[in-house]
Amino acid sequence: MKNPFKKGLERLKRENGKMAIFCDMGSGQIDRIAKLDYENIIICDHHQPMKEVEKDSRIIEINAHLCGINGSFEASGSTITFAVARNLDEKNLDLLPLAITGAIGDKQHLGGFKGYNKELFELGLKTNFIEEKREWFSSRNKINEDLYYSIEPYYRGLSGRKDEIGKYLKKLGISDCIFDKLDDKKKIVLKSSLILQLIKNECDPKVIDNILAPKYFSQSLGYNLDDFAELLDACGKSGEKGIGLLIALGNKNLIEKAEGIRKKFKQRILDGLIKLEKSENIFELDALQYFFADDPSLGGIIGGIAINYFLRNDKPILSLTEMDDELHISARGNHLLVEKGLDLGLAMKEGARIVGGIGGGHNIAAGATIPKKEKDIFLQKVDEIVKEQLI
């Protein structure tokens, strides 16, 4: 289920099971979950928990924040769930690459792993479940294709533009081949030119540092973990969760199909990013910027990339998607704004509460669902809250 809200909870009620386990969700909606007529409910989460909630003996809530761990930066839903799995059976240690993959998918590796994630990452290196590699371009694809589908990093003016990439490589005197086949001099020329491109577009320095940082490879998965996180995300957000699950469980026969899904998924993101490069598609309030997205599952991704690579980085960004009589909102900030006091989880929760919706999340990334007719009131309230936070 996408989230434990109206439709998801209604489905669980109809299933009439005895035990429900919520992973990477649930703490912010524990009051609604408590209404389920289940004998046992387990929540493994890293989102901000509700502060005032009645205790329910049927519910076990395992949340990073309740354990003194910062769930925004130091633990993900996957690493918290891994902690449970490992306590059930030490043999589940081999799930460690998947746990770290989830943390990377949540961007918790930017600036280096911290807290509980760091503890698990170091354990992965020590036990050889993870190895460090210097890798920028894919060893599978030619440079032209890698640049075309590159969304993180997003090269404004190049990503999603075949003709421009061809001109760019020709100007650098670089042929369209697999990166590893270039001589060392041309590798340096290409890397330096791409970094310069990001700097010119005022890309977040921490994001550039991450591009230059080592990548982490899993022999069992056959991927570096950044790449694998993206592959699973593409399957999940393309309505192919079963394929993503089977690949995570080790099914190599579905890799080719998953890669095809990824290309289509990234093309949709590229279309959204290129659209956002046009100023008329971005709307600004005093403390916020926002845009309209066709797909709620892509809005947060597109907004998060845009704020890191080419839009203003001094204001958080919201994506808005209309679905029937609801408005789905995804909000993204950056580390600089969080250091200044930004808490999008709180802003989304309070803004949604005022208009009869639901919201919450992390300080750097959050979401809400509200009645569509309350859009202006919601935006005004969230703008006020964020403005106060950033004073």
N, C-alpha and C positions, 0 to 999 in steps of 0.2 A: 504494500500500500504506500502511496506517496506521502501521506501524513495521517495521523490518527484523528481526523476531523469527521465531519458529518457522514459522508458516504462510506469512508473506511470503517467507522465504528458501527454503522448500520449493517455492513456486510458481516462483521464479526458477531454481531448480535444474532443474525440469521443463522450463522454457522453453529452457534450454540455449543462451543467447545468447552473443555474443562480448564485448559491452560493457554494463556496468551503470552508471547514473548515479544516485546517491542525493542528493536535494536536501532540505535541512532535516532530515536524519537521517543516521546512519551512524557518526559519530565515536565515539560511546559503545559501539558494537557492532562495531568494526572487526575484532576477533578472530573473530567469527562470519562476517562478510562475507568475510574472507580465505579461508574454506573453499569459497566458490563457485568453480566451475571456469570462470571467465571470463578472457579474455585481458587485458582492461583494465577497471578500476573507478575511477570518479571520485566523490569525496565532496565536496559543497558544504554545509557545515554551520556552525552557530554554537553548538551544544551543547558541553558540556565534553568534551574529547577524553580518551581513555584515556592514562594516564601511562606505563604500561609495556606496550609492544606490539612484537612483532617486525616489522621492516621487510619490506615486500613490494613488489618492483619493479613489480608489476601495478597497485598502488593509488596514486592521486594524491589526497591529502587536503588540501582547501582549507578550512581552518577559521579563523574569526575569532580564536580564542584563540591559535592558532599564529602569527598575524600581529601579535600585540601589541594586539589589539582585544578589548574586553570583549563577549563574545557575548550576555550577558544584557541589556545596555542600549544598546550602541553599534552592533550589526549583527544583522540577522535572516537567516534562511535565504534570503529573497528578495533582500536586498541583496548577500549574498555571491554568489549565483547570477548576479545582474545584473553583478557585476564580471567574472565569467567570460564572460558573453554579450557584454559591451562590448569585452572584449579580443579576442574572436573577430572582431567587426565593429563599427566605430564607429556604423554605422547603427542598431544596437540601442539607441542612446541613447533612442529613443522608447519603450522598455520601462520607463523611469524611473518613471512613475506607478504601475506594477504593483509595482516594487521597494519604493517608499515605502508602498504599500497593505499589503504584507506586514509591514513594520516596525510599522505602526499596528495591524495585527491582533495582533501580539505585545505590544502596549501599550508599545512602546519610545518612544512620543512623549510619554508622561506626564512633565510637568516640562520639556518641550522636547526636541527631538532632540539626540543627543550623538554624538561620535566620527564614525565612518564614515557613519552614517545622516545626521548633520547635514551632512556634506560633500555627500552626494547630494541632500539636500533643498534646500540652497542652490543647487546646480547646476540643480535642477528649476525653481526660481523664476527663475533667471537666463536659462534657455533657454525659459521660458514653457510648459514642460510641466505646471507646477503653478502655480496662482494662489491667493492668500490671500483668504478671504471670512469675514465675520462672519455665522455662521449657527447657529441653535440648533434650531429646528423645521424639519421638512421643508417644502419648497415644493410637495409633491405631495398631502399628506394634511391633513385637518382636525385641529385641536388635540386633540379627544377621542380620535381614533384614534392619534395620536402618543403621547399619554400612556398609553393602554391598552397599547400594545406597547413602551413604553419599558423597556428592561432595563439600559441604560447611558446615562444615569443610571437607577437603579432607585428609584422613589418608593414607599417602603413605605406601604401603605394606599391607594395610588392605582393603581400599575401593575397591570394585569390585572384591574381592578375597574371595570366600566362605570358602575354605579350611583354609586359613590363619586366618580368623576370628574365625573359630571353634577352632583352636589351641590356639589362643590368649585368648579367653574366658575361655577355659579349664585351661590354665595356671593361670588365675586370680581366678579360682574357682567360676566362674559365669555361671549360667544356662541360656539357651536361652529362655527368657520370656519377657514380657512387662516390661520396666524399672521401672515403678511405683510399681511393685510387689517385687522388690529387697528390702532387709532390708537396713537401713541407712548406715551401715558400708560398704556393698558391692557397694552401690551407690557412696560413696566417693572413694573407691578403683578404680572403673571403670573410673570415671571422672578424677581422678588424673593421672591414667595411660595414658589416651588419651591425656591429656594436655601435659604430658611429651613427648609423641610421637611427638606432634606438635613442641614443643621446640627443640627437637633433629633435626627435619627437618628444623630448622631456619625459622619457620613460622613468618610472620609479627605480632609483638606484638599487634597492634591495632586489628587485626583479632581475636587473642586469647581473647582479652578483650571483643569483641563483642559476642563471643561464651558464655562467662560467664555472659554477661549482661542479664537483664530481657527481656522477649519476650512480645509482645503486641497482645492481643486477641480481636477479634470482635465477639460478640454474634450473630449478624445478619448474618455474613459470616460463622460462625461455625469453624473458623480456627485462628491460630495465623498468623499475617500478613506476617512474613517471609515465612511461609509455603504456604500461599495463593498466594504470589507474584511468588513463584516458580511454583505453579500449573498453573497459568495463562500464565507464560512464556513458559512452556512446551507445552501448547495447541497452543499458537501463533506460536512458532517456529517449530511445528510439522504439520503445515498446517491445524490446527483445530481452527482457530480464532473464528468461530461461537460458538463452544462449550465454549471457554473461555469467550466470551461475555455473553452468556446465564447464565453461573455460576455467573459471576459478577453481573448480574441482579437478581440473587436469585433463579435460577432453581436448586433445590437439586437433581432432578432425574438424572442429568447427572454427578454427582460427581464420581460415580464408574467408568464410562467410562473415565472421565478426569484423574482419578488416574492411570488407565491402560496406558493412553497416557504418563503420567509423568514417569512411570517406564521405558518405551521404550526410552523416551527422555534422561533420566539420564544414561541409559545403553550406549547410543551413546557418551555421554560426558565422561563417565568412560573409554570407549575404547580409546578415544582421549587422555585422561590424562595419562593412562597407557603407551600409545605409546610415550608420551613426556618424560616419566621417562628414556627412552633410549637416551643417549647423542647424538647418530648419527642422531637423528631427530630434533635437535636444531642447528641452524646456527647463528653465531655471527659476528657482525661488531664492530667497535670501540665503538659505543654508543648504539647499538641495538642488540636484539636477535630476531630471527623469525623462523617460521615453516610453513609447508604447511598443510592446512585443507581441508577435502573433502566437507564440507558444510559451506558456508559463515555465516550462521545464528548461527553456533556453534563455529566458530573460536575464536570470541571475548570472549565467555564464557570460553572456555578451556584455552585460554591465560591468562585471568584475574585470574582464579583459580590457574593456575600453578605458576604465579609470586608471588602470596600470600602464597603458601603452600610448594613449593619445588624447583622452579627454582631460578636463580639469581634475586635478587630484586633491584639491583643497575642499571639495564638496562630495559627500557620499552620493551615490547614484541609485535611483529606483527604476525598476522596470514594471510596467503596468500591463496586464492582460485581461481583457474582458471575456468572461465565460458565462453565458446566460445572464442571470441577474447578479452575478458576483464579479468582483474585481480582485485578481490575484496579483500580489505585489512581492517582488524580490528586491532586497536592498543590499548593497555592497559598499564597504568602505575600504580603507587601507591602513597599514600600520602607523603611518604618520598621523592620521586622524584619530586613531584609537589612543595614541600617546597623548593627544590633546584633550581626550575625554569622551570621544564618541562611544556611544553604546546603542547600536541599532536594535538590539534585542529589546531593550527597554522602550525605545521610541516606537517600534512596531507594535509592541504589546499595548502600550498606553493609547497610541493613536487608534488602533483597532477597537479597543475596549470602548472608547467614547462613541463610536459609530455602530456598535453592536456586532463587531467582527471578532476575529481571533488573530493573534500574532505573537511573535517572539523569536528567539534565536540567540545568536552570539552578538558580542559588541561589534565585530567586524562584518558579519553577514547575518541577515535575518529575513523574515518574510511575514506576510499577513494575507488574510482573506476577509474582504469586507463587502457590504452591499454596494453594488455599482453606483447607485444614486448618491452615495456619501463620499465620493472621490474627493471633491474640493475641500470638504470639512476635514477629512483624513489628512490630506496633503498639508493643509494649513497647520494642523495640530502637530504633525511630525516635524514640519519645518521649524515651528516654535521650540519644540523639545531639543532638536539637534542644534539650533542656534544657541540655546542656553548651555548645552553640553560643551560647545566649542569656544565659549567666551574665555 
